[in-house]
Amino acid sequence: MRITKEVLRAKVNNINGQLGLDTHKFVLNYAYEGVRLCRETNEHGGCQDISERMTKGEMAKVLDAMYNAIVAAHMVANEK
């Protein structure tokens, strides 16, 4: 499967949704033929780097791992 910007955007939206984030959301920053995961720090567009710059394929794997960890944490929390 080809990893596009739309695929990555959907993965980030899923993560933000699972965490219930309306502000200080995770966003993607594209530059120099790569993509970096960032987190919004304010409403004026400032963001903090979360990851190094990588390819879209590598970023897809990172986002999948983040999503799976969040879902697993929710499942463990609900078991107690």
LINHUFEN-V364508 format. One record per run of one state. SS is the DSSP state (hx for helix, st for strand, lp for the rest). FROM is the first residue (numbers start at 0). LEN is the number of residues. If there is no record, write none. Layout:
SS_FROM_LEN / SS_FROM_LEN
This chain:
lp_0_4 / hx_4_15 / lp_19_6 / st_25_6 / lp_31_2 / st_33_7 / lp_40_6 / st_46_3 / lp_49_4 / st_53_1 / lp_54_1 / hx_55_24 / lp_79_1
